Amino acid sequence: MSRIQHRRHQLNEQLVRLNHSLNASGDEWWEWDIAKQEFHRGHHWDYFPDDGLRSDDHYTAGTIHPKDLPRVRKALNEHIQGGSDQFQITYRLKGQHSDSWFWVLDRGRVVGKDNQGHATRMAGTLSDINHLMQSKDQHLLFSHTLENISDAVVILDKAFKAVDVNQAFCKITGYQKEQLTNWQFAFDRYPQQFTEQLKQTLKSTGRWFGELEANRANGDIFQIELTIDAVSDDEGQFTHYVGVFSDITQRKNTERELRKLANSDTLTELPNRSLFYANHKHMVRRTEPHALLVFDLDDFKKVNDSLGHHAGDQVLCAVARRLKRCCRSQDTLYRLGGDEFAIVIEGSNSVSTLTEVAKRAMQTLNDPFTLQGSELFVTSSIGIAMYPLDGESTEELLKKADIAMYYAKNQGANRYQFFSESMNEQAIKRLHLESLMRQALKEGMFEVHYQPQYSVERQQMVGMEALVRLRHPEQGLIFPGDFMPLAEESGLIIDIGNLVLEQACKTVQQWRDIGLYKGHIAINLSAKELDLDNFSDHVEAVLAKTGLPANALELEITESSVMQSPKTAVESMQALRRQGIMLALDDFGTGYSSLAYLKKFPITTLKIDRTFVMDLESSLEDRQMANAIITIAHNLGLEVIAEGVETRDQLKILSAMSCDVCQGYYFSKPLSQRDMTTLLSTQQGNLPIELMETAPRTA
């Protein structure tokens, strides 16, 4: 082999090794003939950066980030013109079919010059350094995070000397970094022994956590929550300790304030329910005889509704001041919440003493309150329970006092009542009944019955009223009078009302679909339902679900429910009327009977209460009242329904008074869905023949 061949063989081997090295590294090589404007590159990458200088039509161009491109061109021109020993720059790059940028290192050098020293050839490599830049970004992120977090950080060496601190450390403590050079870890407000024990814990476990007091640079005391963790090397040896703490002085001050607030009522400044439980449990543990008087203001909701909550708060504060004056020095007054107060009578179970306190409290509350220039009268119902006679625990005694208080309220309010076992039996019955109603809702034990409503003039069934019943598997049929008052009080009336509304609308529409019935369905509406937000939207959804037209539904509202909150009630009623739903005012004449309000109510029907119907034959006053109601209703353009019609003579009298519609046992008792279907199929909505001979109607 000649010398030239040998040299060529060596060069080829070097090229092969170089190519293998570039392949292994993933780098791309390039060579640029500047004089001829020819560009050559390897084929490790699918594309090459397009900087506008090293251009050639034979390679796929990669996009350089617009913010980096000016730097690339400047560095390349500077090197070609001899301004730098090497071309080396990092920038962001992406291919034509890529959506993400990655970092590259572009390095090269002039390898050929002409006689005038001008660069004629340049060569170099292109490397993917995205992973390195990510690591750098992470390091910078960590460094910036350490400097910018709100918690203080101190790094200690294995000898517990400060190596570095962040800005938060300086801000919290008031010390500058240069003041902490070689600072020895210690706590000025604690004995040296405490610091040594903490160090030993760190050396053995590698972690310590706790709350401490410390001094700022200006001498102020502050509180910190400190965590110290050990940092290990590859061999598991502790090399450093990192302490992180936050200033919890404000939090501790807030906690102390909250503990204070937790034990007192913010409005009246009386001890609250929480402190009552704590103090009373302590009394029970000492087995000290005492009594508990629980006060509940009567109809206090009306004060808030009519005068506003600010006025209500003023009344509560005035009540608290008056009740304080009724207490003996050894007694304690609490506000348990809302309009409920309690007095603990210590050291006495004397009935005469308790009666005296209760009477004194009632008398002082019965005096009028002056509010907004007017006199306001507030009464209270009081329940009294004695320890240990009525209960041996806080919960039991409070429960018994509540039972007695509710008993007093149900007896007419503005009175006091001692607890007795008979009350407890009644409370247990109420509890069982409430449980039964919940079970009935869950297991489908509620039924809807239907009572026909007949037009006196047309002698046809024009409507029916939906009435709920509870069918118990053992007790049989339970009527509304036995469970509805408790349903109203407990709030279960809302779920029961929903059930009746959906079931009645669905059933009536089924009768309408098969041609059995063309009239409307009347459904009773409770005060709690009327007070619900967006109740009209709920009714609209039920109508849409069942397919019943809005004008086939009549909602019956009692006077008392409307008068509890007239403004809210009128708004809800107007929303229902806008849908085309009919509204009936039920039991008219038994409540407030305010004609001023009657004029404002958007009702379509007035119902005469059965109390005015039952004695029509014998009572001139009832006949005059019924006639007046019918006249008023007709003058207002309202239809009149008389309920509770049980005799032929009652029907004749009402017909003579031009009453529009009647319902009652004279026509039919409330019927189950099955029985009503039978009635509709046989009578086709007409009155029975024997009922058609009524007295002539008057004009």
KETORLUM-992180 format. One line per field, with one value per residue (C-alpha): chain; x negated, y negated, z. Coordinates in steps of 0.2 Angstrom, whole numbers, plus 2048, in hexadecimal, padded with zeros to 3 digits. Layout:
chain <- [A,...]
X <- [X,...]
Y <- [Y,...]
Z <- [Z,...]
% end
This chain:
chain <- [A,A,A,A,A,A,A,A,A,A,A,A,A,A,A,A,A,A,A,A,A,A,A,A,A,A,A,A,A,A,A,A,A,A,A,A,A,A,A,A,A,A,A,A,A,A,A,A,A,A,A,A,A,A,A,A,A,A,A,A,A,A,A,A,A,A,A,A,A,A,A,A,A,A,A,A,A,A,A,A,A,A,A,A,A,A,A,A,A,A,A,A,A,A,A,A,A,A,A,A,A,A,A,A,A,A,A,A,A,A,A,A,A,A,A,A,A,A,A,A,A,A,A,A,A,A,A,A,A,A,A,A,A,A,A,A,A,A,A,A,A,A,A,A,A,A,A,A,A,A,A,A,A,A,A,A,A,A,A,A,A,A,A,A,A,A,A,A,A,A,A,A,A,A,A,A,A,A,A,A,A,A,A,A,A,A,A,A,A,A,A,A,A,A,A,A,A,A,A,A,A,A,A,A,A,A,A,A,A,A,A,A,A,A,A,A,A,A,A,A,A,A,A,A,A,A,A,A,A,A,A,A,A,A,A,A,A,A,A,A,A,A,A,A,A,A,A,A,A,A,A,A,A,A,A,A,A,A,A,A,A,A,A,A,A,A,A,A,A,A,A,A,A,A,A,A,A,A,A,A,A,A,A,A,A,A,A,A,A,A,A,A,A,A,A,A,A,A,A,A,A,A,A,A,A,A,A,A,A,A,A,A,A,A,A,A,A,A,A,A,A,A,A,A,A,A,A,A,A,A,A,A,A,A,A,A,A,A,A,A,A,A,A,A,A,A,A,A,A,A,A,A,A,A,A,A,A,A,A,A,A,A,A,A,A,A,A,A,A,A,A,A,A,A,A,A,A,A,A,A,A,A,A,A,A,A,A,A,A,A,A,A,A,A,A,A,A,A,A,A,A,A,A,A,A,A,A,A,A,A,A,A,A,A,A,A,A,A,A,A,A,A,A,A,A,A,A,A,A,A,A,A,A,A,A,A,A,A,A,A,A,A,A,A,A,A,A,A,A,A,A,A,A,A,A,A,A,A,A,A,A,A,A,A,A,A,A,A,A,A,A,A,A,A,A,A,A,A,A,A,A,A,A,A,A,A,A,A,A,A,A,A,A,A,A,A,A,A,A,A,A,A,A,A,A,A,A,A,A,A,A,A,A,A,A,A,A,A,A,A,A,A,A,A,A,A,A,A,A,A,A,A,A,A,A,A,A,A,A,A,A,A,A,A,A,A,A,A,A,A,A,A,A,A,A,A,A,A,A,A,A,A,A,A,A,A,A,A,A,A,A,A,A,A,A,A,A,A,A,A,A,A,A,A,A,A,A,A,A,A,A,A,A,A,A,A,A,A,A,A,A,A,A,A,A,A,A,A,A,A,A,A,A,A,A,A,A,A,A,A,A,A,A,A,A,A,A,A,A,A,A,A,A,A,A,A,A,A,A,A,A,A,A,A,A,A,A,A,A,A,A,A,A,A,A,A,A,A,A,A,A,A,A,A,A,A,A,A,A,A,A,A,A,A,A,A,A,A,A,A,A,A,A,A,A,A,A,A,A,A,A,A,A,A,A,A,A,A,A]
X <- [800,7F9,7F7,805,811,80C,80F,820,825,821,82B,83A,838,838,848,851,84C,852,862,865,861,86D,87A,878,879,888,87F,880,871,870,864,867,85D,85F,857,862,871,872,878,875,87C,87E,88E,890,89E,8AD,8AB,89E,8A0,8A5,89B,89C,888,884,892,893,8A2,89D,8A2,8B2,8B2,8B5,8BD,8B3,8BD,8C0,8B9,8A8,8A6,89E,891,88D,889,87F,874,871,86D,861,857,856,84F,842,84B,84A,83F,84E,860,86B,87D,88C,89E,8AF,8B3,8C2,8C5,8D2,8DE,8DB,8E5,8D8,8C7,8B7,8A6,897,884,87D,86A,85E,84D,846,83B,836,830,82B,81B,823,828,83A,843,847,84D,855,859,862,86E,880,885,896,894,8A6,8A4,896,8A0,8AE,8A2,89C,8AE,8B2,8A3,8A7,8B9,8B4,8A8,8B6,8C3,8B7,8B5,8C7,8D0,8D8,8D1,8C0,8B2,8A1,894,888,879,876,86E,87F,877,881,87C,88A,89B,8A8,8B0,8BF,8B3,8AC,8BD,8C5,8B6,8B0,89E,893,88A,879,87E,881,870,86B,87A,87B,88C,895,8A5,8A2,8B2,8AF,8A1,892,897,8A7,89C,890,89F,8A6,895,894,8A6,8A1,891,89A,8AB,8A7,8B7,8BE,8CE,8D6,8DC,8D0,8CD,8BF,8B7,8B7,8A7,8B0,8B4,8C6,8CD,8D6,8DC,8D7,8DC,8CB,8C7,8B5,8B0,89F,897,88D,87F,87F,878,886,87C,884,87B,886,896,8A4,8B0,8C0,8CB,8D9,8DF,8EE,8F0,8FF,907,904,90C,91B,91D,91D,92A,934,934,93B,948,94C,953,95D,96C,966,976,97C,96A,973,96A,96F,975,963,95F,970,96B,95A,960,96F,965,95A,969,96F,95E,960,972,978,98B,990,99E,99E,9AB,9AB,9B4,9BA,9C1,9D3,9D5,9C5,9C4,9D1,9C5,9B8,9C4,9CD,9BF,9B0,9A1,999,9A8,9A9,997,99B,9AA,99F,992,9A0,9A7,996,994,9A5,9A2,992,99B,9A6,997,990,97E,97A,985,97E,987,982,988,989,98C,999,9A7,9A3,99C,999,996,98D,994,985,987,99A,9A8,9B5,9C5,9CA,9B9,9BA,9CC,9C6,9B8,9C3,9D1,9C5,9BE,9CF,9D4,9C4,9C6,9D9,9D5,9D5,9C4,9C2,9BB,9BA,9C5,9D3,9D7,9D4,9DB,9D1,9D6,9CD,9D0,9C6,9C2,9BB,9B1,9A8,998,998,9AA,9AE,99D,98B,982,980,989,997,99B,99A,9A6,9B2,9B2,9B5,9C4,9CC,9C9,9D1,9E0,9E2,9E1,9EE,9F9,9FB,9E9,9E4,9E4,9D8,9D9,9D0,9CB,9D5,9D4,9E5,9DD,9CE,9DB,9E3,9D1,9CE,9DE,9D9,9C8,9D0,9DC,9CE,9C5,9D4,9D6,9C4,9C7,9D7,9CE,9C0,9CB,9DA,9E7,9EF,9FE,A08,A1B,A26,A36,A42,A47,A58,A5E,A6F,A75,A6F,A72,A61,A51,A45,A37,A30,A25,A15,A14,A06,A08,9FB,9FE,9F5,9F4,9FA,A03,A0C,A11,A0A,A13,A0A,A10,A05,9F5,9F6,9F2,9E2,9DE,9DF,9D5,9C7,9C6,9CB,9DA,9CF,9CB,9DD,9E3,9D7,9DE,9F0,9ED,9E4,9F0,A00,9FB,9F5,A06,A11,A08,A0A,A1D,A1D,A13,A21,A2F,A36,A33,A32,A31,A23,A1A,A19,A09,A06,9F6,9ED,9E5,9D4,9D7,9DC,9CD,9C1,9B6,9BB,9CA,9D3,9C5,9C7,9DA,9D6,9CA,9D7,9E4,9D8,9D3,9E5,9ED,9FB,9FF,9FC,A0F,A14,A0A,A11,A06,A0F,A07,A0D,A0F,A03,9F5,9F7,9F7,9E7,9DD,9E9,9DC,9D3,9E4,9EA,9DA,9DC,9EE,9EB,9DE,9EA,9F8,9EC,9EB,9FE,A01,A10,A0F,A1C,A1C,A21,A2A,A2F,A36,A2D,A1D,A19,A26,A1D,A27,A18,A0D,A1B,A1B,A09,A09,A09,A15,A23,A2D,A34,A38,A45,A3E,A49,A4B,A57,A60,A64,A71,A78,A89,A8A,A7F,A84,A73,A6B,A77,A73,A60,A61,A6C,A60,A51,A5A,A5F,A4D,A45,A51,A4E,A3C,A3F,A3A,A43,A49,A47,A50,A48,A4F,A61,A69,A7C,A89,A8F,A7D,A7C,A8C,A87,A77,A7F,A8B,A7C,A75,A66,A5D,A55,A58,A4F,A52,A58,A69,A62,A54,A46,A34,A31,A22,A1B,A24,A35,A34,A31,A40,A4B,A45,A49,A5B,A60,A56,A55,A67,A70,A7A,A8D,A93,A88,A8E,A9E,A96,A9E,A9F,A90,A92,A8A]
Y <- [800,7EF,7E1,7D7,7E6,7E9,7D7,7D8,7E8,7DF,7D0,7DC,7E5,7D4,7CF,7DF,7DD,7CB,7CF,7DD,7D0,7C4,7D1,7D7,7C5,7C0,7B0,7AA,7A4,797,78F,77E,779,766,762,76D,76C,77F,787,799,7A2,7B4,7BC,7BF,7B2,7B0,79D,790,77E,771,761,759,75B,76D,771,77E,785,797,798,796,786,785,776,76B,763,751,74A,754,751,740,747,755,74A,73E,74B,754,744,73F,74F,74F,73D,742,73B,74B,75B,766,766,76C,768,770,76D,775,77F,78A,793,790,79D,799,78E,78E,785,78D,786,789,785,77F,77F,77C,774,76D,77B,772,761,759,74F,73F,748,749,758,764,774,778,788,78D,797,795,79D,7A0,798,797,7A3,798,788,790,794,783,77C,788,782,770,773,77B,76D,760,769,76A,757,753,75F,756,763,760,76D,76F,77C,782,78D,79D,792,788,778,76D,770,766,75E,757,746,74C,750,73F,737,740,73F,72E,735,732,740,73A,739,74C,752,761,75E,76C,774,770,769,75A,75B,76D,775,77C,78D,78C,788,797,7A3,79D,7A0,7B1,7B5,7AF,7B9,7C9,7C7,7BA,7B0,7A4,79A,78E,77C,770,75E,755,743,738,72D,71E,729,72C,73D,747,759,765,776,77F,78F,795,7A3,7AB,7AD,7BD,7C1,7D0,7DA,7D5,7C9,7B9,7AB,79C,797,78C,783,77B,770,764,756,75B,74D,746,757,75A,749,74D,75E,756,74A,757,761,752,750,762,761,751,74B,73D,734,734,738,746,756,761,773,77A,773,778,78A,789,781,78C,79C,796,793,7A5,7AC,7A4,7AA,799,797,78A,785,780,773,773,763,762,751,753,750,747,74A,73D,730,734,735,725,71A,722,72C,71D,718,72B,72A,71A,724,732,727,71F,730,735,725,728,73B,737,72C,73B,746,748,745,758,75B,75B,755,75C,759,76A,763,75A,754,761,75D,768,764,771,76F,775,77D,77F,78A,781,780,76F,768,76E,767,756,755,75A,74E,740,743,744,734,72A,730,72C,71A,711,70E,6FE,700,6F4,6E8,6F5,701,714,722,732,741,751,764,76B,77E,783,793,798,7A1,7B0,7B2,7B0,7B5,7BA,7B3,7A2,7A9,7B1,7A2,796,7A2,7A3,790,78E,79A,790,780,786,78D,77B,774,780,77C,76A,763,755,761,76D,77F,78C,79C,7AC,7BE,7BC,7AE,7BA,7C7,7BB,7B6,7C9,7CB,7BC,7C3,7D4,7CB,7C1,7D1,7D9,7CB,7CD,7DF,7DC,7D0,7DD,7EC,7E4,7E5,7D4,7D5,7C7,7C7,7BD,7B4,7AE,79B,798,789,785,77C,789,798,7A0,7A4,796,799,7A4,7A1,7AC,7B1,7BB,7CB,7D6,7E8,7F2,805,808,7F8,7F6,7E5,7D6,7C5,7B4,7AD,7BA,7B6,7A6,79A,7A3,7A5,792,78F,79B,796,7A7,79E,799,7AB,7B0,7A1,7A6,7B8,7B2,7A5,7B2,7C0,7B6,7AD,7BE,7C7,7B9,7B7,7CA,7C8,7B9,7C4,7D1,7C5,7C9,7B7,7A5,79B,795,79C,791,794,78D,783,780,770,778,77D,76C,765,76F,767,76A,774,76F,776,786,787,783,791,79D,798,79A,7AB,7B1,7A8,7A0,78F,780,77B,78C,78A,780,77D,77A,76E,76A,759,75C,762,753,747,74E,745,73B,733,744,74D,740,741,755,754,748,753,762,757,752,765,766,76F,76C,766,769,761,76E,76D,75B,752,75C,753,740,73D,72D,726,71B,72A,734,726,728,73B,742,74F,757,760,75D,76C,76A,774,782,779,76D,77B,788,77D,775,77C,776,767,756,74F,75D,75B,748,74B,758,74C,73D,748,74D,73B,735,742,73F,72D,730,73C,74B,75D,763,775,77B,78A,795,796,7A5,7A3,79F,78F,788,78B,782,773,771,773,765,75A,75E,768,76E,77F,78A,799,7A4,7B5,7B1,7B5,7C0,7C4,7C3,7D2,7DC,7DB,7EC,7E6,7D5,7DE,7E8,7D9,7D0,7DF,7E1,7CF,7C6,7B7,7B4,7B2,7C1,7BF,7BD,7AE,7A4,79D,78E,77D,770,765,752,745]
Z <- [800,7FB,807,7FF,800,812,817,80E,817,828,823,81E,82F,838,82E,833,846,845,83D,84A,858,851,84F,861,868,85D,857,846,83C,82F,823,81A,80B,80D,7FC,7F2,7FD,7FE,80E,813,823,82A,82A,83C,83D,832,830,833,83A,82E,833,821,820,820,813,806,7FC,7FF,812,81B,825,838,840,84C,859,854,864,861,84E,84F,85C,851,842,84C,853,843,839,848,847,834,835,842,851,85B,85C,85B,856,865,869,871,86A,868,859,852,842,835,83C,84E,85A,868,86A,870,874,869,86B,85A,859,84B,845,835,82E,81E,818,808,805,80C,81C,818,81E,810,81A,82A,833,843,84D,853,864,86D,87E,883,892,898,897,8A0,8AE,8AE,8AE,8BD,8C6,8C3,8C8,8D8,8DC,8D8,8E2,8F1,8F0,8ED,8F9,908,914,91B,917,91F,919,927,925,92F,93D,93E,937,92A,918,910,913,907,906,911,91F,91F,91D,92C,938,933,931,921,918,91D,92F,92F,928,933,93E,94A,94B,95C,964,96F,978,97E,989,980,985,97A,96B,96F,970,960,957,95E,958,946,947,94C,942,935,938,945,945,952,956,95F,964,95D,95D,94E,94B,953,963,95F,964,956,954,947,941,93D,933,932,926,924,912,90F,902,8F7,906,911,91C,922,919,91C,925,91D,929,922,92D,92C,937,940,94C,944,943,955,959,94E,957,968,962,95A,96A,972,965,965,977,975,96A,95F,95F,971,979,983,986,977,975,974,985,98C,987,98F,99F,9A1,99F,9AC,9B8,9B4,9B8,9C9,9CB,9D0,9D1,9C5,9B9,9A7,9A0,98D,985,973,96D,966,953,952,93F,93D,944,938,929,92D,934,92D,935,93C,946,94B,951,95C,964,968,970,97A,97F,985,990,998,99B,9A4,9B0,9B4,9B9,9CA,9CD,9CD,9BD,9AB,99C,98B,979,971,960,956,961,96E,97F,98F,9A1,9AD,9BE,9C9,9DA,9DA,9D5,9DE,9D4,9DC,9D8,9C6,9C4,9CB,9BE,9B0,9B5,9B7,9A6,99D,9A6,9A0,98F,98E,990,97F,976,96D,95C,94D,957,959,967,964,96F,971,97B,97F,982,990,993,9A4,9A8,9B8,9BB,9C0,9C0,9AE,9A7,9AC,99D,994,984,98D,998,989,980,98E,990,97D,97E,98C,983,973,97D,985,973,96D,97C,976,979,985,994,99D,99F,9AA,9A1,9A4,99E,995,98A,987,981,976,96F,96C,963,958,955,950,944,93C,93A,932,926,920,91E,914,909,906,904,8FA,908,904,8F9,8F0,8F1,8E7,8EC,8DE,8DC,8D4,8CB,8D2,8C3,8B6,8C2,8BC,8C3,8BF,8CA,8D8,8E7,8EA,8FC,903,90E,917,915,923,921,933,938,928,920,92A,926,923,934,93D,934,92A,939,93D,92B,929,939,934,922,91B,914,905,900,903,8F9,8EB,8EB,8EB,8DD,8D1,8D4,8D3,8C3,8BB,8C0,8BA,8A9,8A7,8A9,89D,890,890,890,8A2,8A8,8A2,8B3,8BD,8CC,8DC,8E7,8F9,8FA,90B,911,910,8FE,8FA,902,8F8,8EB,8D9,8DF,8CF,8C5,8CE,8CA,8B8,8B7,8BE,8B1,8A3,8AA,8AC,89D,8A7,8A0,8AC,8AB,8B2,8C2,8D1,8E0,8F1,8FD,90E,915,923,918,90D,91C,923,916,90A,8FF,8FB,8FA,8ED,8E3,8E2,8DE,8D0,8C8,8C9,8C1,8B3,8AE,8AD,8BE,8C7,8DA,8E7,8F8,904,915,912,921,92E,92E,92C,91F,919,90A,907,904,8FB,8EE,8EB,8EA,8D8,8DC,8D1,8DE,8F0,8FB,909,918,91E,92F,926,91D,92A,933,924,928,93A,93B,934,937,92D,91F,91F,91F,911,907,90A,904,8F4,8F1,8F4,8E9,8DA,8DB,8DA,8CB,8D5,8D5,8E5,8EC,8FC,904,911,909,912,910,903,90C,90D,8FA,8F7,902,8F9,8E8,8EC,8F1,8DF,8E6,8D7,8DC,8EB,8F2,901,908,901,8F0,8F3,900,8FA,8EF,8EB,8D9,8D5,8DC,8D4,8C3,8C6,8CA,8BA,8B0,8B6,8B9,8AB,8B7,8B9,8CA,8D0,8CB,8DC,8DF,8D0,8D8,8E1,8E6,8D9,8D8,8DC,8D1]
% end
